[in-house]
Amino acid sequence: MDSRKIAKLACEALEEKKAKDVQVIDIREISVIADYFIIADGENQNQLQAMQESVDETLYKAGIHAKQVEGNNKSTWILMDYGDIIVHIFSKEDRLFYDLERIWRDGTILEPKDL
């Protein structure tokens, strides 16, 4: 499955759990670490955990397994590495603090619906 389809599945899984402000950054032209970053935030730790589980389950059913996951049920930033896509799930405060959209501004911002 190509990375764009994987990113679309991940976005759908996040949106199922009412993720806030889901954004995709296409970094294929500026980095070799991945093709897409997906960034989303949630209201509380329970929602962040539900978002993580939804992405993991959806991609697992599609035959895609996480290479690494950083963060746990007490974390306010969860990073899920699927190779070609990396999913970042934040609390609103941590998302504003780390501001990955600014750091990766040389990438192309995509709306999930455009994948």
C-alpha positions, 0 to 999 in steps of 0.5 A: 500500500502506498504511503498516501493511502496509509496516511488517508487511513490514519487520518480517517482513524483520527477523525473517527475519534474526534481528533482536532485540527488534523493536518498532513505535511508532505515532507517527501521533497525535504526529508528522507525520514518519512513521506508524511507527518500527520499531526492532530490534537485531542481534548484530554488523555483519554481521547489521545489514547483512543486516537492512538488505539484507533490509528493502530487498529485501523492500520494493523487491519490493513497489514501495516504495523508500527515500527515504534511508538513513543508515549503512553496513556499518561503522555501528552505527545504520542509519536507513532512511526509507521515508516513512510508516515509518522503520526503525532498526537498531542494535547493542545498545549503541547502542540502549540509548544512544539509547533511542528507545523512551523518546524516543517514549514518547508513541507506541503500542508495537505488537508486530509480530505485531499489525500 
